[in-house]
Amino acid sequence: MGGFPKPHLQRIARMGAEQSKGGDGMFTTCCDSRDKDQQIRQSELAVRMCGVGMGLDSQLLAKGRGAVVTCLAKGGPAESDGQIQIGDSLVYVDDLDVRELMNNPEGAGKQTSTILANALLGTPGSTVRLGLIRQGEEGLVYRVLSRAPLQPNCQWVSAVN
């Protein structure tokens, strides 16, 4: 789909509104409503899809070497649960075996991150079951968390206090 770059459209809209002097402002309204529609769609998507407030080491993920928790969103589901810690390794998300995903040549790199993000994200209030390995401990720690939207500009905790 061709057309003018967005700044050019806005300039044309302003010119059209100035030339119409008292007209219906059709150009400005059209461009403004398009921007507002896009903002509404993005905010609706953010409300429909949310996670547990847990950050993973992107470099390890990209190399297929693990999904290690590096930070927690202050007040988010993972931090509020109190059982997930910085340094834990995520090995299961519901029925998804993260280790198997990492060892699969087709799941390497960016695709791994996308698959994992899709497994962690969901609608507000929906639950996700996480299986984690904690350094220095045997066995898995299982946690069931409810997904929730994070507060805008929330703080991320990246070290154990």
Backbone as ProteinMPNN parsed JSONL, in Angstrom:
{"seq_chain_A": "MGGFPKPHLQRIARMGAEQSKGGDGMFTTCCDSRDKDQQIRQSELAVRMCGVGMGLDSQLLAKGRGAVVTCLAKGGPAESDGQIQIGDSLVYVDDLDVRELMNNPEGAGKQTSTILANALLGTPGSTVRLGLIRQGEEGLVYRVLSRAPLQPNCQWVSAVN", "coords_chain_A": {"N_chain_A": [[0.847, -1.169, 0.0], [0.722, 2.096, -1.009], [1.414, 5.621, -0.698], [1.653, 8.698, 1.162], [4.285, 9.496, 3.519], [3.594, 9.481, 7.035], [4.122, 12.057, 8.464], [3.872, 13.805, 6.309], [1.193, 13.48, 5.57], [-0.048, 14.555, 7.837], [0.758, 17.218, 7.624], [-0.532, 17.951, 5.258], [-3.146, 17.637, 6.149], [-3.294, 19.662, 8.097], [-2.955, 21.889, 6.416], [-5.215, 21.641, 4.807], [-7.236, 22.01, 6.709], [-6.708, 24.618, 7.503], [-7.185, 25.959, 5.111], [-9.869, 25.507, 4.729], [-11.21, 27.045, 6.62], [-13.417, 27.308, 8.819], [-14.75, 25.225, 7.794], [-15.666, 21.721, 7.788], [-13.447, 20.458, 8.868], [-12.53, 18.023, 7.96], [-10.121, 16.771, 7.005], [-8.268, 16.938, 9.188], [-9.717, 15.623, 11.206], [-9.943, 13.058, 10.101], [-7.227, 12.136, 9.975], [-6.511, 12.41, 12.677], [-8.344, 10.675, 13.896], [-7.516, 8.24, 12.876], [-5.006, 7.943, 14.114], [-5.851, 7.843, 16.785], [-7.451, 5.549, 16.723], [-5.482, 3.601, 16.266], [-3.984, 3.849, 18.638], [-5.913, 3.055, 20.491], [-6.348, 0.378, 19.685], [-3.797, -0.674, 20.284], [-3.715, -0.301, 23.084], [-5.899, -1.856, 23.848], [-4.968, -4.384, 23.091], [-2.836, -4.617, 24.849], [-4.234, -4.812, 27.237], [-5.674, -7.142, 26.829], [-3.68, -9.067, 26.543], [-1.436, -10.196, 28.807], [1.187, -10.774, 31.228], [3.185, -12.382, 33.749], [4.962, -10.742, 34.946], [7.769, -11.208, 34.842], [11.122, -11.193, 33.996], [13.364, -12.531, 31.581], [16.676, -13.795, 30.843], [17.817, -12.53, 27.972], [20.05, -12.974, 26.341], [20.953, -15.555, 27.008], [18.676, -16.942, 26.222], [18.656, -16.433, 23.445], [20.911, -17.818, 22.668], [20.122, -20.334, 23.184], [20.58, -21.434, 25.68], [19.19, -21.503, 28.016], [16.481, -20.374, 30.169], [16.6, -18.041, 32.218], [15.546, -16.385, 35.118], [15.808, -12.974, 35.4], [14.78, -10.621, 36.377], [12.039, -9.162, 38.243], [8.801, -7.778, 38.068], [7.92, -5.147, 40.13], [5.377, -5.642, 42.39], [4.052, -7.195, 40.573], [2.546, -10.332, 39.421], [4.488, -12.507, 39.712], [6.401, -11.485, 41.524], [4.756, -10.835, 43.684], [3.87, -13.342, 44.418], [6.031, -14.426, 45.747], [7.593, -16.722, 45.67], [9.116, -17.107, 43.437], [12.35, -16.582, 42.285], [15.136, -14.396, 41.531], [17.442, -15.698, 39.285], [16.368, -18.236, 39.179], [15.69, -21.003, 37.006], [13.613, -21.306, 34.304], [11.77, -24.027, 33.372], [9.425, -25.257, 32.598], [6.42, -24.145, 31.078], [3.24, -24.234, 31.564], [2.363, -26.901, 29.584], [4.563, -26.755, 27.998], [7.812, -27.716, 27.447], [10.569, -26.13, 28.234], [13.293, -26.705, 28.089], [13.371, -28.688, 26.132], [12.485, -27.176, 23.981], [14.651, -25.419, 23.757], [16.633, -27.176, 22.937], [15.81, -27.937, 20.465], [16.599, -27.609, 17.14], [15.042, -26.154, 15.35], [13.773, -24.391, 16.996], [15.507, -22.455, 17.784], [17.099, -19.365, 18.841], [15.554, -16.274, 17.996], [13.016, -17.288, 17.524], [12.596, -19.019, 19.654], [12.29, -17.221, 21.783], [9.922, -15.983, 20.992], [8.053, -18.102, 20.995], [8.161, -18.796, 23.696], [7.336, -16.372, 24.881], [4.702, -16.243, 23.895], [3.643, -18.414, 25.258], [3.823, -17.573, 27.898], [2.278, -15.253, 27.998], [-1.118, -14.09, 28.283], [-4.675, -13.755, 28.76], [-5.963, -11.322, 31.103], [-6.207, -12.525, 34.413], [-6.24, -15.179, 33.678], [-4.628, -18.337, 34.218], [-1.263, -19.57, 34.615], [0.986, -22.249, 34.687], [4.066, -22.648, 36.1], [7.193, -24.266, 35.955], [10.095, -24.428, 37.753], [13.659, -24.475, 38.236], [15.7, -24.204, 40.966], [18.802, -22.808, 41.797], [21.17, -24.803, 43.477], [19.304, -26.405, 44.694], [17.399, -29.439, 44.725], [15.107, -30.963, 42.448], [11.954, -29.731, 41.118], [10.358, -26.541, 41.371], [7.071, -25.739, 41.487], [4.764, -23.334, 40.398], [1.644, -21.723, 40.291], [0.38, -19.071, 38.648], [-1.628, -16.134, 38.344], [-2.223, -14.292, 35.48], [-1.68, -10.809, 34.964], [-2.194, -7.344, 34.149], [0.601, -5.115, 34.076], [1.527, -2.289, 36.041], [1.773, 0.927, 34.5], [5.017, 2.097, 33.809], [6.206, 0.559, 35.834], [8.432, -0.584, 38.421], [11.33, -2.638, 38.078], [12.681, -5.323, 39.734], [15.894, -6.435, 40.128], [17.717, -7.722, 41.68], [18.331, -9.728, 44.557], [17.17, -8.621, 47.61]], "CA_chain_A": [[0.0, 0.0, 0.0], [1.557, 3.289, -1.145], [0.914, 6.791, 0.013], [2.613, 9.613, 1.737], [4.678, 9.22, 4.899], [2.661, 10.051, 8.004], [4.284, 13.493, 8.695], [3.366, 14.513, 5.147], [-0.273, 13.475, 5.682], [-0.452, 15.491, 8.881], [0.954, 18.568, 7.101], [-1.635, 18.163, 4.319], [-4.365, 17.791, 6.944], [-3.284, 21.014, 8.679], [-3.178, 22.837, 5.326], [-6.624, 21.537, 4.417], [-8.049, 22.607, 7.76], [-6.502, 26.067, 7.45], [-7.819, 26.479, 3.9], [-11.323, 25.391, 4.798], [-11.675, 28.139, 7.49], [-14.807, 27.168, 9.228], [-15.301, 24.016, 7.186], [-15.911, 20.626, 8.726], [-12.203, 19.918, 9.418], [-12.497, 16.622, 7.557], [-8.767, 16.231, 6.919], [-7.706, 16.795, 10.523], [-10.472, 14.598, 11.91], [-9.597, 11.769, 9.52], [-5.896, 11.727, 10.43], [-6.523, 12.27, 14.133], [-9.087, 9.478, 14.293], [-6.688, 7.093, 12.54], [-4.025, 7.824, 15.19], [-6.559, 7.419, 18.003], [-7.843, 4.147, 16.538], [-4.292, 2.773, 16.457], [-3.668, 3.876, 20.063], [-6.932, 2.247, 21.174], [-6.062, -1.031, 19.395], [-2.612, -1.069, 21.036], [-4.028, -0.401, 24.511], [-6.771, -3.018, 24.017], [-4.122, -5.562, 23.015], [-2.078, -4.676, 26.099], [-5.143, -5.259, 28.293], [-6.058, -8.528, 26.56], [-2.526, -9.945, 26.679], [-0.54, -9.784, 29.881], [1.995, -11.88, 31.725], [3.33, -12.557, 35.189], [5.944, -9.786, 35.452], [9.02, -11.924, 35.046], [12.038, -10.995, 32.889], [14.301, -13.631, 31.352], [17.945, -13.411, 30.235], [17.638, -12.612, 26.517], [21.254, -13.523, 25.707], [20.914, -17.013, 27.175], [17.585, -17.429, 25.373], [19.074, -16.366, 22.046], [21.92, -18.856, 22.442], [19.535, -21.636, 23.494], [21.277, -21.963, 26.855], [18.345, -21.501, 29.196], [15.539, -19.283, 30.424], [16.908, -17.697, 33.598], [14.848, -15.198, 35.604], [16.757, -11.901, 35.709], [14.116, -9.529, 37.091], [10.61, -9.298, 38.537], [8.099, -6.499, 38.129], [7.479, -4.837, 41.493], [3.923, -5.721, 42.51], [3.505, -8.099, 39.565], [2.19, -11.653, 39.936], [5.635, -13.327, 40.124], [6.987, -10.907, 42.731], [3.766, -10.953, 44.758], [3.82, -14.753, 44.815], [7.094, -14.584, 46.735], [8.308, -17.999, 45.548], [9.983, -17.073, 42.26], [13.532, -15.805, 42.645], [16.128, -14.066, 40.519], [18.369, -16.821, 39.132], [15.639, -19.477, 38.896], [15.628, -21.393, 35.598], [12.28, -21.702, 33.878], [11.861, -25.251, 32.575], [8.09, -25.567, 32.072], [5.342, -23.162, 31.058], [2.135, -25.165, 31.33], [2.875, -28.163, 29.029], [5.738, -26.488, 27.168], [9.102, -28.052, 28.051], [11.488, -25.1, 27.759], [14.572, -27.356, 27.753], [13.184, -29.338, 24.832], [12.422, -26.084, 23.021], [16.014, -24.911, 23.583], [17.434, -28.193, 22.245], [15.253, -28.144, 19.143], [17.26, -26.693, 16.208], [14.049, -25.266, 14.726], [13.296, -23.433, 17.98], [16.634, -21.643, 18.251], [17.161, -17.92, 18.658], [14.394, -15.391, 18.157], [11.804, -18.101, 17.537], [12.455, -19.51, 21.022], [11.741, -16.119, 22.57], [8.531, -15.765, 20.583], [7.26, -19.238, 21.493], [8.111, -18.665, 25.152], [6.486, -15.214, 25.19], [3.314, -16.635, 23.629], [3.214, -19.329, 26.322], [3.722, -16.833, 29.161], [1.251, -14.22, 27.908], [-2.505, -14.532, 28.18], [-5.666, -12.76, 29.16], [-5.941, -11.021, 32.54], [-6.909, -13.467, 35.273], [-5.978, -16.565, 33.297], [-3.509, -18.864, 35.003], [-0.167, -20.246, 33.943], [1.743, -23.088, 35.621], [5.491, -22.559, 35.836], [8.1, -25.199, 36.607], [11.389, -23.761, 37.861], [14.751, -25.108, 38.975], [16.418, -23.228, 41.777], [20.21, -23.171, 41.983], [21.516, -25.383, 44.768], [18.218, -27.229, 45.217], [16.991, -30.53, 43.85], [13.697, -30.999, 42.103], [11.318, -28.562, 40.524], [9.417, -25.712, 42.13], [5.932, -25.424, 40.617], [3.949, -22.21, 40.842], [0.533, -21.357, 39.42], [0.194, -17.629, 38.78], [-2.647, -15.474, 37.519], [-1.689, -13.2, 34.671], [-2.269, -9.504, 35.268], [-1.471, -6.23, 33.519], [1.543, -4.417, 34.939], [1.322, -0.848, 36.132], [2.665, 1.677, 33.614], [6.273, 2.545, 34.433], [6.496, -0.197, 37.053], [9.845, -0.827, 38.683], [11.751, -4.021, 37.937], [13.66, -5.703, 40.739], [16.831, -7.321, 39.45], [18.642, -8.322, 42.633], [17.703, -10.145, 45.808], [17.483, -7.648, 48.677]], "C_chain_A": [[0.887, 1.224, 0.0], [1.035, 4.422, -0.302], [2.043, 7.612, 0.562], [3.054, 9.147, 3.114], [3.773, 9.99, 5.847], [2.877, 11.554, 8.255], [3.734, 14.318, 7.537], [1.836, 14.579, 5.192], [-0.754, 14.477, 6.722], [-0.314, 16.932, 8.397], [-0.17, 18.903, 6.122], [-2.93, 18.396, 5.084], [-4.432, 19.186, 7.554], [-3.564, 22.054, 7.609], [-4.641, 22.827, 4.913], [-7.533, 22.183, 5.439], [-7.915, 24.121, 7.743], [-7.222, 26.669, 6.253], [-9.336, 26.446, 4.012], [-11.942, 26.478, 5.661], [-13.163, 28.027, 7.789], [-15.468, 25.962, 8.598], [-15.435, 22.923, 8.246], [-14.636, 20.011, 9.296], [-12.01, 18.45, 9.077], [-11.093, 16.034, 7.554], [-8.189, 15.967, 8.298], [-8.398, 15.662, 11.268], [-10.09, 13.211, 11.413], [-8.244, 11.278, 10.045], [-5.863, 11.505, 11.927], [-7.229, 10.984, 14.548], [-8.29, 8.219, 13.974], [-5.647, 6.856, 13.634], [-4.681, 7.303, 16.464], [-6.982, 5.962, 17.907], [-6.661, 3.215, 16.775], [-3.918, 2.717, 17.933], [-4.645, 3.005, 20.845], [-6.66, 0.766, 20.944], [-4.847, -1.519, 20.191], [-2.93, -1.214, 22.517], [-4.971, -1.568, 24.778], [-5.963, -4.303, 23.988], [-3.337, -5.723, 24.308], [-2.953, -5.181, 27.242], [-5.514, -6.728, 28.085], [-4.909, -9.502, 26.781], [-1.618, -9.407, 27.778], [0.173, -11.012, 30.421], [2.045, -11.925, 33.232], [4.384, -11.631, 35.779], [7.283, -10.418, 35.771], [9.887, -11.713, 33.802], [13.04, -12.13, 32.802], [15.553, -13.116, 30.642], [17.871, -13.616, 28.722], [18.86, -13.2, 25.815], [21.288, -15.043, 25.833], [19.831, -17.624, 26.302], [18.031, -17.497, 23.921], [20.085, -17.466, 21.716], [21.385, -20.257, 22.723], [20.14, -22.28, 24.726], [20.446, -21.888, 28.128], [17.447, -20.276, 29.282], [15.67, -18.93, 31.904], [16.215, -16.389, 33.968], [15.888, -14.15, 36.013], [16.116, -10.743, 36.466], [12.626, -9.839, 37.266], [10.0, -7.911, 38.611], [7.566, -6.284, 39.544], [5.95, -4.814, 41.53], [3.263, -6.635, 41.486], [3.22, -9.472, 40.161], [3.379, -12.478, 40.436], [6.254, -12.796, 41.417], [6.041, -11.055, 43.921], [3.644, -12.377, 45.275], [4.883, -15.062, 45.866], [7.912, -15.852, 46.613], [9.239, -18.052, 44.343], [11.129, -16.125, 42.56], [14.397, -15.5, 41.433], [17.119, -15.239, 40.479], [17.683, -18.163, 38.921], [15.664, -19.742, 37.392], [14.227, -21.9, 35.294], [12.401, -22.922, 32.973], [10.511, -25.709, 32.011], [7.202, -24.335, 32.134], [4.123, -23.945, 30.608], [2.735, -26.474, 30.798], [4.109, -27.977, 28.149], [7.012, -26.785, 27.95], [10.141, -27.101, 27.456], [12.835, -25.709, 27.366], [14.497, -28.03, 26.394], [13.15, -28.292, 23.722], [13.825, -25.556, 22.719], [16.878, -25.889, 22.779], [16.953, -28.475, 20.826], [15.893, -27.143, 18.178], [16.287, -25.725, 15.539], [13.561, -24.206, 15.692], [14.37, -22.473, 18.448], [16.413, -20.16, 18.013], [15.864, -17.196, 18.91], [13.096, -16.181, 18.243], [11.539, -18.653, 18.938], [11.804, -18.45, 21.896], [10.273, -15.899, 22.259], [7.626, -16.873, 21.12], [7.083, -19.128, 23.005], [7.214, -17.499, 25.573], [5.015, -15.56, 24.983], [2.779, -17.567, 24.701], [2.996, -18.584, 27.64], [2.59, -15.803, 29.154], [-0.137, -14.819, 27.779], [-3.434, -13.431, 28.639], [-5.597, -12.518, 30.667], [-6.776, -12.025, 33.331], [-6.716, -14.922, 34.897], [-4.741, -17.045, 34.049], [-2.475, -19.533, 34.108], [0.607, -21.014, 35.013], [3.202, -23.086, 35.204], [6.238, -23.626, 36.611], [9.487, -24.585, 36.58], [12.396, -24.632, 38.599], [15.491, -23.992, 39.688], [17.839, -23.708, 41.987], [20.433, -23.694, 43.395], [20.43, -26.239, 45.382], [17.882, -28.327, 44.216], [15.501, -30.437, 43.573], [13.202, -29.687, 41.525], [10.44, -27.844, 41.528], [8.296, -25.382, 41.148], [5.141, -24.285, 41.233], [2.841, -21.999, 39.816], [0.251, -19.888, 39.689], [-0.941, -17.154, 37.894], [-1.989, -14.33, 36.766], [-2.41, -11.905, 35.013], [-1.501, -8.418, 34.534], [-0.545, -5.575, 34.539], [1.202, -2.93, 34.948], [2.246, -0.146, 35.141], [3.881, 2.169, 34.41], [6.581, 1.822, 35.748], [8.001, -0.397, 37.205], [10.128, -2.318, 38.534], [12.855, -4.288, 38.931], [14.601, -6.716, 40.111], [17.868, -7.939, 40.387], [17.882, -8.685, 43.903], [18.14, -9.17, 46.892], [17.858, -8.338, 49.953]], "O_chain_A": [[1.716, 1.391, 0.895], [0.313, 4.219, 0.674], [3.22, 7.269, 0.444], [2.294, 8.477, 3.813], [3.247, 11.043, 5.487], [1.89, 12.291, 8.263], [3.191, 15.402, 7.747], [1.251, 15.618, 4.887], [-1.751, 15.168, 6.512], [-1.154, 17.777, 8.709], [-0.705, 20.011, 6.149], [-3.726, 19.257, 4.71], [-5.484, 19.826, 7.54], [-4.319, 22.997, 7.843], [-5.238, 23.881, 4.695], [-8.506, 22.841, 5.072], [-8.898, 24.833, 7.946], [-7.8, 27.751, 6.349], [-10.012, 27.294, 3.431], [-13.109, 26.813, 5.457], [-14.017, 28.58, 7.097], [-16.645, 25.705, 8.85], [-15.329, 23.183, 9.444], [-14.725, 19.117, 10.138], [-11.383, 17.714, 9.839], [-10.887, 14.924, 8.043], [-7.671, 14.879, 8.551], [-7.736, 14.832, 11.892], [-9.93, 12.287, 12.212], [-8.127, 10.142, 10.505], [-5.268, 10.54, 12.406], [-6.768, 10.283, 15.449], [-8.369, 7.234, 14.709], [-5.422, 5.716, 14.042], [-4.136, 6.431, 17.14], [-6.887, 5.219, 18.884], [-6.807, 2.167, 17.405], [-3.568, 1.65, 18.437], [-4.241, 2.294, 21.765], [-6.727, -0.027, 21.883], [-4.852, -2.633, 20.714], [-2.462, -2.16, 23.151], [-4.867, -2.212, 25.822], [-6.23, -5.219, 24.766], [-3.188, -6.837, 24.811], [-2.473, -5.899, 28.119], [-5.653, -7.475, 29.053], [-5.14, -10.648, 27.168], [-1.099, -8.295, 27.681], [-0.192, -12.146, 30.11], [1.088, -11.559, 33.914], [4.679, -11.71, 36.972], [7.857, -10.19, 36.836], [9.458, -12.01, 32.687], [13.51, -12.634, 33.822], [15.497, -12.117, 29.924], [17.864, -14.752, 28.249], [18.713, -13.863, 24.788], [21.617, -15.74, 24.873], [20.025, -18.687, 25.712], [17.811, -18.502, 23.245], [20.1, -17.981, 20.597], [22.09, -21.248, 22.532], [20.215, -23.505, 24.826], [20.951, -22.183, 29.212], [17.629, -19.289, 28.57], [14.938, -19.458, 32.741], [16.287, -15.408, 33.228], [16.738, -14.407, 36.865], [16.812, -9.968, 37.121], [12.045, -10.653, 36.548], [10.604, -6.982, 39.148], [6.854, -7.128, 40.086], [5.313, -4.061, 40.794], [2.049, -6.832, 41.524], [3.617, -9.745, 41.293], [3.281, -13.095, 41.496], [6.594, -13.576, 42.306], [6.473, -11.362, 45.032], [3.346, -12.588, 46.451], [4.655, -15.867, 46.769], [8.849, -16.046, 47.388], [10.068, -18.957, 44.244], [10.918, -15.006, 43.029], [14.397, -16.235, 40.445], [17.574, -15.709, 41.521], [18.333, -19.132, 38.527], [15.659, -18.804, 36.596], [13.726, -22.812, 35.951], [13.055, -22.866, 31.932], [10.471, -26.472, 31.046], [7.224, -23.58, 33.106], [3.982, -24.281, 29.432], [3.537, -27.1, 31.492], [4.639, -28.951, 27.614], [7.263, -26.178, 28.992], [10.542, -27.257, 26.303], [13.451, -25.261, 26.399], [15.435, -27.957, 25.601], [13.719, -28.498, 22.65], [14.152, -25.278, 21.565], [17.755, -25.467, 22.025], [17.624, -29.18, 20.072], [15.746, -25.937, 18.375], [16.662, -24.603, 15.199], [12.987, -23.207, 15.259], [14.163, -21.746, 19.419], [15.662, -19.75, 17.128], [15.164, -17.452, 19.889], [12.176, -15.786, 18.959], [10.387, -18.744, 19.362], [10.88, -18.74, 22.656], [9.471, -15.657, 23.161], [6.547, -16.594, 21.643], [5.989, -19.34, 23.527], [6.425, -17.625, 26.51], [4.173, -15.207, 25.809], [1.592, -17.521, 25.025], [2.094, -18.922, 28.406], [2.01, -15.516, 30.201], [-0.311, -15.911, 27.238], [-3.007, -12.301, 28.876], [-5.213, -13.411, 31.421], [-7.909, -12.334, 32.961], [-6.993, -15.812, 35.701], [-3.909, -16.24, 34.466], [-2.775, -19.995, 33.007], [0.853, -20.5, 36.104], [3.537, -23.477, 34.086], [5.953, -23.866, 37.784], [10.003, -24.256, 35.512], [12.035, -25.423, 39.471], [15.857, -22.978, 39.093], [18.065, -24.872, 42.316], [19.958, -23.118, 44.373], [20.608, -26.754, 46.486], [18.06, -28.159, 43.01], [14.738, -29.895, 44.372], [13.921, -28.69, 41.454], [9.855, -28.459, 42.42], [8.55, -24.806, 40.09], [4.881, -24.27, 42.437], [3.079, -22.087, 38.611], [-0.075, -19.503, 40.811], [-1.182, -17.709, 36.822], [-1.287, -13.505, 37.35], [-3.604, -11.907, 35.314], [-0.296, -8.545, 34.316], [-0.872, -5.493, 35.723], [0.658, -2.394, 33.982], [3.386, -0.574, 34.955], [3.752, 2.604, 35.554], [7.151, 2.412, 36.665], [8.743, -0.379, 36.223], [9.274, -3.155, 38.827], [13.852, -3.566, 38.972], [14.154, -7.749, 39.613], [18.796, -8.607, 39.93], [16.911, -8.025, 44.271], [19.333, -8.923, 47.073], [18.15, -7.676, 50.949]]}, "name": "protein", "num_of_chains": 1, "seq": "MGGFPKPHLQRIARMGAEQSKGGDGMFTTCCDSRDKDQQIRQSELAVRMCGVGMGLDSQLLAKGRGAVVTCLAKGGPAESDGQIQIGDSLVYVDDLDVRELMNNPEGAGKQTSTILANALLGTPGSTVRLGLIRQGEEGLVYRVLSRAPLQPNCQWVSAVN"}
